[in-house]
Amino acid sequence: MTLTLKFAKFDSKLMVCPACDDEYTHVEEVQIAARGEDEMPNEITVDAVTGRVETHGNSPAPTGTVVHDGRRQRIAVTGHCESGGHNFAIVFTQHKGQTLLEVVLIDK
């Protein structure tokens, strides 16, 4: 299910959970599917808390629902909310000369 990137009504700079509007969210990981057009991706994960970087990983970056993997690279910023326990990803997918922005719920 594709959601909308949302911000608090009282502060347009405060991102809220896309599922429940919780104001207490954490973004802690960036997942990248690095690749050229229609090539196999190099899955890269950067943990913003520990500083751990993993390349050639087995966990694919989250995908959106419009073009899924797309034809080129994909960058996902993953996070969660405190109150509802929802895990989400803000996904940028490069596909046919366009960049799609999608917000999706993910399993962690």
C-alpha positions, 0 to 999 in steps of 0.5 A: 500500500502506498502512503503519503509523506506527511508532516505535522499540521502545526509544523511543516518540518516535522514528519509524522508516521505515514500510517498513524500520524505519530509525531515521534518517528525515527529514521535509522537506516538507508538502503540502496539498490545500486545498479545501472539500467536493468543490471543486478543490484548491489544491495547496500545498507547504512545504519545511521545509529551504529555507522555500520555499512554493508555492501553486496547484502542479501536484503533488498531495499524496499520497493514502491508499488508503482514500478517496484524495482524500477530499471535503475537505482533505488534509495530507501530511507527506513524508519519507525514510529514510537506509538504505533510501532509502524515500520515505513520506507521513503523510497526514491526509484529511478525509472525511465528517466524519472524519479518516483517518490513513494512511502510504503509500510515495510516488515522489519 
